[in-house]
Amino acid sequence: MQPIQALKHLKTITAQYFSSAHMAKRNNKAIVYLNVFTPVELFYALDMVPVYPENHAAIIGARKMSQEVSPAAENLGYSMDLCSYPRCDIGSFVMRLSPTWGLPKPDLLVGSNGQCGTITKWFEVLSRMYEVPMVLIDVPHSGNGERDPAAERYVRSQLEDLVGVAEGISGNSLDQDKFKETIRISQEASRLWTRMLELGTADPAPMTVFDQFVAMFPIVSQRGTQEAVDFYSELVNELEERVANKVGALDNERYRLFWDNLPIWPELRPLSSFLGERGAGLVASIYTWAWSRLGVGEDDPFADWTEQYLYTFNFHMSKRIDMYVELAKRYNLHGFLYHSNRSCKYISQDIPEVRAAVTERTGIPGVILEADHNDPRLYTVASLERQIDSFLDLLAQKR
């Protein structure tokens, strides 16, 4: 396997980000906790420091600390049937144990129920624990994407009201020039992220989805900053050079696979090695493609954010199936790995129907892997490896 040199900078980028977050109060900057699809550009323009409990939980999982901290949340009454992200984050707070020195105390929490209902309750818990205010962006479900002018007015009004709340917490007024510049930077970061994903259509693919999972941190936490643009510029340049020279992420790419749902964070390295040794490259994932759609325009960002909340991220089943069929063609896929994620029932509940429909329309088979994105107590690696091996045998026979 060929390591990507640009990814080596992530350790420094991540450390600097969390160090800056912990120093925010000393620099008279307010801290805002966000969920991943919240309009971060607004807060960067107000000189606030965005912090993401979801990112924190994912890092806990990737560092294999979830089994240490989750029981502390469970001892407070939070069931193992709940998403392992909030269990890890809350448990980390209780135990004062974290790979990022914990998270600094927020001045404000902003979340949305458009992503998942768990975010609402999780942020409510954090709001009580830290005794700070919370703003919820309430997003009506838009069915199968039908236009709803009343819902659009409702969501937009909440986003516009958020400006006044954030100004009051930060002590700063929103400077329109700085706001537009932040949006332009965010657009460029999203463009580079999209270009990175598109390069995966090359044969052989210059990077795997495992690499994409690792590379996600700046597009989530630092979208709207020059640091994100600089990192993705270097990464894209390296990948374009690889494509030109036909240098693949794997030494021998035999199978091109799709990963559905969130990653299994504690098993990134083991699964990457396991698949790589068998010439099986993960080349596309709906999860990483989500961040390609976060750029908004300068003229009316509130309209664009409203569009994203109501329609862009409404992955209803027929839309999801259409996307998978399209990606199967673009990436010349041989198979689908469907992660039935115990923590994300919202996405996982439709997987059997999605798999059947995608296979019917494309002829491409898929295997369902029962696991969890952050809690190793809920699956076994040996079982996953056996399933994947059997699936690769099927693909070999099919070819």
Stockholm file with secondary structure:
# STOCKHOLM 1.0

chainA/1-399         MQPIQALKHLKTITAQYFSSAHMAKRNNKAIVYLNVFTPVELFYALDMVPVYPENHAAIIGARKMSQEVSPAAENLGYSMDLCSYPRCDIGSFVMRLSPTWGLPKPDLLVGSNGQCGTITKWFEVLSRMYEVPMVLIDVPHSGNGERDPAAERYVRSQLEDLVGVAEGISGNSLDQDKFKETIRISQEASRLWTRMLELGTADPAPMTVFDQFVAMFPIVSQRGTQEAVDFYSELVNELEERVANKVGALDNERYRLFWDNLPIWPELRPLSSFLGERGAGLVASIYTWAWSRLGVGEDDPFADWTEQYLYTFNFHMSKRIDMYVELAKRYNLHGFLYHSNRSCKYISQDIPEVRAAVTERTGIPGVILEADHNDPRLYTVASLERQIDSFLDLLAQKR
#=GR chainA/1-399 SS CCCCGGGGGHHHHHHHHHHHHHTTGGGTCCEEEECTTSCHHHHHHTTCEEECHHHHHHHHHHTTCHHHHHHHHHTTTCCTTSCHHHHHHHHHHHHTCCTTSCCCCCSEEEEETTTCHHHHHHHHHHHHHHTCCEEEECCCCCTTTCCCHHHHHHHHHHHHHHHHHHHHHHTCCCCHHHHHHHHHHHHHHHHHHHHHHHGGGSSSCSSCHHHHHHHHHHHHHSTTSHHHHHHHHHHHHHHHHHHHTTCCSSSSCCEEEEEESSCCGGGHHHHHHHHHHTTEEEEEEHHHHGGGGCCCCSSCHHHHHHHIIIIITCCCHHHHHHHHHHHHHHTTCSEEEEEEETTCHHHHTTHHHHHHHHHHHHCCCEEEEEECSSCGGGCCHHHHHHHHHHHHHHHHHHC
#=GC SS_cons         CCCCGGGGGHHHHHHHHHHHHHTTGGGTCCEEEECTTSCHHHHHHTTCEEECHHHHHHHHHHTTCHHHHHHHHHTTTCCTTSCHHHHHHHHHHHHTCCTTSCCCCCSEEEEETTTCHHHHHHHHHHHHHHTCCEEEECCCCCTTTCCCHHHHHHHHHHHHHHHHHHHHHHTCCCCHHHHHHHHHHHHHHHHHHHHHHHGGGSSSCSSCHHHHHHHHHHHHHSTTSHHHHHHHHHHHHHHHHHHHTTCCSSSSCCEEEEEESSCCGGGHHHHHHHHHHTTEEEEEEHHHHGGGGCCCCSSCHHHHHHHIIIIITCCCHHHHHHHHHHHHHHTTCSEEEEEEETTCHHHHTTHHHHHHHHHHHHCCCEEEEEECSSCGGGCCHHHHHHHHHHHHHHHHHHC
//
